[in-house]
Amino acid sequence: SSSHKPSFFDHIYFSSITATTIGYGDIIPIGFGKLFAVIEGITGLLIYGVVISKLVYFKQEIILDEIYSISFEEKLSRLRSTLFMIRSDIGKRTARIEAKTITQQEIRDLPTTIQSLNHTLNDAIIFIQGNNKHGFMKKIEDIHLELIFNSISLSAQKLFDLANTMRYSRNLEVRKFWESGSITDAVNLFNDSLYKIARQYKDHADINLRKKISEIIKSSNDIREFLRE
């Protein structure tokens, strides 16, 4: 009212109840003060909206990060498990060729097994490249790369052992199947994927990764030279 002179506390009080949209009505603006009160009320709503959205976004980011970490670990484990199973299967078939106990059906299934190995290797390449892009996806850590490259290196060595065993096998059916070209075509495709991933990471800063890549490159070169003979 015109008879009451507002104190500094009254100013703070009025501004607070206006910004929070409480508006008790015990103090009201007059004249141009009404316009300022409206502006402050709208500004207060915007500020609270921004604060709340930031809090919600922060919580969502934590939840999404946890979901992504679980998904990442699961996919990494699945890739390594698949490589291990295929590697184990190739090792068993190599042993059966050496023992002359392998069946014709198992021999005919070898290209499919090698193609599965190649598909898994390509999945690993996509997984690595996808996680190294900027955005929601995290950059894959060197320890995870080392685990993947180790699995790939062991798989390449197993495949080389299989090819070597088939070429010089005393089993006529095995040698004929090797000479038919279906196995060598599948091995060539795998070797192309092997070279692709080795070329991309051969100059990596981490010494342990470079060591694994060197092993992959050696296996790739051994396979290429072996196929040329």
C-alpha beads as a LAMMPS data file, in Angstrom:
LAMMPS data file: protein, C-alpha beads

229 atoms
228 bonds

1 atom types
1 bond types

-500.0 500.0 xlo xhi
-500.0 500.0 ylo yhi
-500.0 500.0 zlo zhi

Masses

1 110.0

Atoms # bond

1 1 1 0.000 0.000 0.000
2 1 1 1.006 3.602 -0.357
3 1 1 1.358 3.883 3.432
4 1 1 3.860 0.994 3.660
5 1 1 7.431 1.335 2.519
6 1 1 8.791 -2.153 1.644
7 1 1 12.080 -3.151 3.244
8 1 1 14.899 -5.088 1.580
9 1 1 13.510 -8.257 3.150
10 1 1 10.125 -7.522 1.591
11 1 1 11.810 -7.243 -1.814
12 1 1 13.527 -10.632 -1.385
13 1 1 10.317 -12.208 -0.084
14 1 1 8.195 -10.911 -2.994
15 1 1 10.808 -11.937 -5.549
16 1 1 11.014 -15.442 -4.073
17 1 1 7.262 -16.143 -4.026
18 1 1 6.978 -14.729 -7.548
19 1 1 9.841 -16.803 -8.965
20 1 1 8.473 -19.942 -7.313
21 1 1 4.922 -19.069 -8.555
22 1 1 3.543 -19.305 -5.001
23 1 1 2.052 -15.813 -5.026
24 1 1 0.380 -15.382 -1.606
25 1 1 -0.979 -11.949 -2.549
26 1 1 0.057 -10.215 0.667
27 1 1 2.405 -8.074 -1.433
28 1 1 1.313 -7.150 -4.956
29 1 1 3.046 -5.200 -7.722
30 1 1 1.665 -1.962 -9.102
31 1 1 2.243 -0.131 -12.374
32 1 1 5.213 -1.382 -14.388
33 1 1 6.056 -3.661 -11.464
34 1 1 3.358 -6.026 -12.774
35 1 1 5.305 -6.511 -16.008
36 1 1 8.502 -7.211 -14.108
37 1 1 6.672 -9.695 -11.866
38 1 1 5.372 -11.594 -14.909
39 1 1 8.857 -11.686 -16.435
40 1 1 10.346 -12.950 -13.191
41 1 1 7.649 -15.621 -12.846
42 1 1 8.294 -16.922 -16.379
43 1 1 12.062 -16.780 -15.844
44 1 1 11.701 -18.727 -12.588
45 1 1 9.715 -21.469 -14.350
46 1 1 12.342 -21.696 -17.075
47 1 1 15.181 -21.898 -14.575
48 1 1 13.497 -24.646 -12.557
49 1 1 12.693 -26.510 -15.769
50 1 1 16.330 -26.382 -16.834
51 1 1 17.544 -27.526 -13.399
52 1 1 15.101 -30.434 -13.294
53 1 1 15.906 -31.502 -16.867
54 1 1 19.619 -31.445 -16.052
55 1 1 19.067 -33.626 -12.999
56 1 1 16.945 -36.069 -14.999
57 1 1 19.493 -36.101 -17.849
58 1 1 22.288 -36.806 -15.379
59 1 1 20.382 -39.776 -13.951
60 1 1 19.534 -41.052 -17.432
61 1 1 23.166 -40.760 -18.476
62 1 1 24.227 -42.886 -15.501
63 1 1 21.586 -45.526 -16.275
64 1 1 22.429 -45.580 -19.996
65 1 1 26.122 -45.827 -19.177
66 1 1 25.459 -48.840 -16.940
67 1 1 23.279 -50.476 -19.612
68 1 1 25.932 -49.849 -22.242
69 1 1 28.696 -51.266 -20.012
70 1 1 26.681 -54.461 -19.462
71 1 1 25.928 -54.726 -23.186
72 1 1 29.569 -54.052 -24.059
73 1 1 30.918 -56.722 -21.721
74 1 1 28.305 -59.200 -22.941
75 1 1 29.161 -58.638 -26.602
76 1 1 32.889 -58.808 -25.924
77 1 1 32.427 -62.068 -24.036
78 1 1 30.209 -63.465 -26.807
79 1 1 32.797 -62.632 -29.483
80 1 1 35.607 -64.283 -27.558
81 1 1 33.448 -67.311 -26.739
82 1 1 32.463 -67.734 -30.391
83 1 1 36.078 -67.498 -31.513
84 1 1 37.045 -70.028 -28.861
85 1 1 34.341 -72.514 -29.897
86 1 1 35.221 -72.264 -33.593
87 1 1 38.917 -72.508 -32.747
88 1 1 38.229 -75.579 -30.632
89 1 1 36.203 -77.157 -33.438
90 1 1 38.999 -76.532 -35.951
91 1 1 41.514 -78.030 -33.527
92 1 1 39.407 -81.168 -33.070
93 1 1 38.990 -81.630 -36.816
94 1 1 42.713 -81.137 -37.365
95 1 1 43.402 -83.849 -34.788
96 1 1 40.853 -86.161 -36.453
97 1 1 42.513 -85.617 -39.839
98 1 1 45.885 -86.540 -38.343
99 1 1 44.335 -89.606 -36.681
100 1 1 42.530 -90.517 -39.935
101 1 1 39.191 -90.699 -38.119
102 1 1 37.476 -87.718 -39.742
103 1 1 34.286 -88.427 -41.682
104 1 1 33.446 -87.179 -45.166
105 1 1 30.638 -85.026 -43.763
106 1 1 33.058 -83.349 -41.365
107 1 1 35.403 -82.660 -44.257
108 1 1 32.591 -81.132 -46.334
109 1 1 31.573 -78.943 -43.369
110 1 1 35.034 -77.383 -43.036
111 1 1 34.378 -74.447 -45.439
112 1 1 31.266 -73.556 -43.439
113 1 1 33.298 -73.611 -40.217
114 1 1 35.941 -71.324 -41.740
115 1 1 33.239 -68.995 -43.074
116 1 1 31.771 -68.805 -39.551
117 1 1 35.215 -67.868 -38.286
118 1 1 35.440 -65.150 -40.932
119 1 1 31.971 -63.784 -40.050
120 1 1 32.957 -63.652 -36.387
121 1 1 36.166 -61.837 -37.282
122 1 1 34.183 -59.272 -39.285
123 1 1 31.828 -58.865 -36.315
124 1 1 34.873 -58.161 -34.160
125 1 1 36.075 -55.527 -36.645
126 1 1 32.649 -53.846 -36.650
127 1 1 32.545 -54.018 -32.841
128 1 1 35.962 -52.372 -32.509
129 1 1 35.308 -49.687 -35.111
130 1 1 31.818 -48.929 -33.741
131 1 1 33.142 -48.430 -30.217
132 1 1 35.946 -46.162 -31.374
133 1 1 33.549 -43.632 -32.904
134 1 1 32.627 -40.502 -30.979
135 1 1 29.157 -40.182 -29.524
136 1 1 27.263 -42.339 -27.085
137 1 1 29.539 -45.316 -27.728
138 1 1 32.667 -45.360 -25.594
139 1 1 36.137 -45.720 -26.958
140 1 1 37.205 -49.323 -26.489
141 1 1 40.012 -49.721 -23.967
142 1 1 43.400 -51.193 -24.845
143 1 1 42.902 -54.157 -22.488
144 1 1 39.753 -55.153 -24.375
145 1 1 41.523 -54.782 -27.712
146 1 1 44.315 -56.989 -26.431
147 1 1 41.840 -59.715 -25.440
148 1 1 40.158 -59.623 -28.868
149 1 1 43.455 -59.600 -30.768
150 1 1 44.743 -62.495 -28.694
151 1 1 41.671 -64.574 -29.614
152 1 1 42.064 -63.622 -33.285
153 1 1 45.769 -64.521 -33.261
154 1 1 45.103 -67.953 -31.743
155 1 1 42.306 -68.576 -34.264
156 1 1 44.593 -67.688 -37.178
157 1 1 47.244 -70.111 -35.908
158 1 1 44.655 -72.895 -35.609
159 1 1 43.456 -72.232 -39.149
160 1 1 47.029 -72.360 -40.468
161 1 1 47.550 -75.705 -38.713
162 1 1 44.370 -77.041 -40.331
163 1 1 45.428 -75.907 -43.812
164 1 1 48.890 -77.407 -43.369
165 1 1 47.444 -80.689 -42.114
166 1 1 44.961 -80.934 -44.989
167 1 1 47.522 -80.237 -47.716
168 1 1 49.944 -82.925 -46.532
169 1 1 47.380 -85.407 -45.215
170 1 1 47.743 -89.062 -46.167
171 1 1 43.955 -89.208 -46.392
172 1 1 43.161 -89.080 -50.111
173 1 1 39.665 -87.607 -49.507
174 1 1 41.125 -84.797 -47.423
175 1 1 43.762 -83.928 -50.037
176 1 1 41.215 -83.997 -52.847
177 1 1 38.924 -81.694 -50.899
178 1 1 41.841 -79.327 -50.277
179 1 1 42.730 -79.291 -53.955
180 1 1 39.089 -78.594 -54.920
181 1 1 39.582 -74.977 -53.847
182 1 1 36.578 -74.537 -51.533
183 1 1 38.797 -74.580 -48.451
184 1 1 41.417 -72.253 -49.925
185 1 1 38.735 -69.754 -50.958
186 1 1 37.371 -69.665 -47.412
187 1 1 40.877 -69.329 -45.952
188 1 1 41.638 -66.478 -48.376
189 1 1 38.546 -64.564 -47.264
190 1 1 39.527 -65.007 -43.633
191 1 1 43.065 -63.863 -44.384
192 1 1 41.762 -60.711 -46.092
193 1 1 39.805 -59.819 -42.945
194 1 1 42.865 -60.645 -40.860
195 1 1 45.025 -58.271 -42.879
196 1 1 42.379 -55.553 -42.690
197 1 1 42.345 -55.449 -38.897
198 1 1 46.144 -55.814 -38.648
199 1 1 46.756 -52.907 -41.014
200 1 1 44.478 -50.627 -38.993
201 1 1 46.233 -51.195 -35.649
202 1 1 49.831 -52.045 -36.594
203 1 1 51.064 -48.596 -35.415
204 1 1 49.117 -48.527 -32.138
205 1 1 50.797 -46.709 -29.260
206 1 1 50.427 -49.594 -26.780
207 1 1 53.386 -51.989 -26.972
208 1 1 51.345 -55.040 -25.931
209 1 1 48.819 -54.380 -28.682
210 1 1 51.583 -53.960 -31.249
211 1 1 52.948 -57.316 -30.135
212 1 1 49.569 -58.992 -30.687
213 1 1 49.180 -57.271 -34.039
214 1 1 52.650 -58.506 -35.013
215 1 1 51.521 -62.052 -34.236
216 1 1 48.416 -61.554 -36.389
217 1 1 50.495 -60.133 -39.250
218 1 1 52.897 -63.084 -39.016
219 1 1 49.997 -65.555 -39.146
220 1 1 48.497 -63.679 -42.085
221 1 1 51.793 -63.737 -43.973
222 1 1 52.283 -67.428 -43.203
223 1 1 48.822 -68.235 -44.560
224 1 1 49.371 -66.115 -47.680
225 1 1 52.732 -67.722 -48.434
226 1 1 51.346 -71.170 -47.736
227 1 1 48.486 -70.657 -50.198
228 1 1 50.895 -69.423 -52.870
229 1 1 53.014 -72.570 -52.728

Bonds

1 1 1 2
2 1 2 3
3 1 3 4
4 1 4 5
5 1 5 6
6 1 6 7
7 1 7 8
8 1 8 9
9 1 9 10
10 1 10 11
11 1 11 12
12 1 12 13
13 1 13 14
14 1 14 15
15 1 15 16
16 1 16 17
17 1 17 18
18 1 18 19
19 1 19 20
20 1 20 21
21 1 21 22
22 1 22 23
23 1 23 24
24 1 24 25
25 1 25 26
26 1 26 27
27 1 27 28
28 1 28 29
29 1 29 30
30 1 30 31
31 1 31 32
32 1 32 33
33 1 33 34
34 1 34 35
35 1 35 36
36 1 36 37
37 1 37 38
38 1 38 39
39 1 39 40
40 1 40 41
41 1 41 42
42 1 42 43
43 1 43 44
44 1 44 45
45 1 45 46
46 1 46 47
47 1 47 48
48 1 48 49
49 1 49 50
50 1 50 51
51 1 51 52
52 1 52 53
53 1 53 54
54 1 54 55
55 1 55 56
56 1 56 57
57 1 57 58
58 1 58 59
59 1 59 60
60 1 60 61
61 1 61 62
62 1 62 63
63 1 63 64
64 1 64 65
65 1 65 66
66 1 66 67
67 1 67 68
68 1 68 69
69 1 69 70
70 1 70 71
71 1 71 72
72 1 72 73
73 1 73 74
74 1 74 75
75 1 75 76
76 1 76 77
77 1 77 78
78 1 78 79
79 1 79 80
80 1 80 81
81 1 81 82
82 1 82 83
83 1 83 84
84 1 84 85
85 1 85 86
86 1 86 87
87 1 87 88
88 1 88 89
89 1 89 90
90 1 90 91
91 1 91 92
92 1 92 93
93 1 93 94
94 1 94 95
95 1 95 96
96 1 96 97
97 1 97 98
98 1 98 99
99 1 99 100
100 1 100 101
101 1 101 102
102 1 102 103
103 1 103 104
104 1 104 105
105 1 105 106
106 1 106 107
107 1 107 108
108 1 108 109
109 1 109 110
110 1 110 111
111 1 111 112
112 1 112 113
113 1 113 114
114 1 114 115
115 1 115 116
116 1 116 117
117 1 117 118
118 1 118 119
119 1 119 120
120 1 120 121
121 1 121 122
122 1 122 123
123 1 123 124
124 1 124 125
125 1 125 126
126 1 126 127
127 1 127 128
128 1 128 129
129 1 129 130
130 1 130 131
131 1 131 132
132 1 132 133
133 1 133 134
134 1 134 135
135 1 135 136
136 1 136 137
137 1 137 138
138 1 138 139
139 1 139 140
140 1 140 141
141 1 141 142
142 1 142 143
143 1 143 144
144 1 144 145
145 1 145 146
146 1 146 147
147 1 147 148
148 1 148 149
149 1 149 150
150 1 150 151
151 1 151 152
152 1 152 153
153 1 153 154
154 1 154 155
155 1 155 156
156 1 156 157
157 1 157 158
158 1 158 159
159 1 159 160
160 1 160 161
161 1 161 162
162 1 162 163
163 1 163 164
164 1 164 165
165 1 165 166
166 1 166 167
167 1 167 168
168 1 168 169
169 1 169 170
170 1 170 171
171 1 171 172
172 1 172 173
173 1 173 174
174 1 174 175
175 1 175 176
176 1 176 177
177 1 177 178
178 1 178 179
179 1 179 180
180 1 180 181
181 1 181 182
182 1 182 183
183 1 183 184
184 1 184 185
185 1 185 186
186 1 186 187
187 1 187 188
188 1 188 189
189 1 189 190
190 1 190 191
191 1 191 192
192 1 192 193
193 1 193 194
194 1 194 195
195 1 195 196
196 1 196 197
197 1 197 198
198 1 198 199
199 1 199 200
200 1 200 201
201 1 201 202
202 1 202 203
203 1 203 204
204 1 204 205
205 1 205 206
206 1 206 207
207 1 207 208
208 1 208 209
209 1 209 210
210 1 210 211
211 1 211 212
212 1 212 213
213 1 213 214
214 1 214 215
215 1 215 216
216 1 216 217
217 1 217 218
218 1 218 219
219 1 219 220
220 1 220 221
221 1 221 222
222 1 222 223
223 1 223 224
224 1 224 225
225 1 225 226
226 1 226 227
227 1 227 228
228 1 228 229
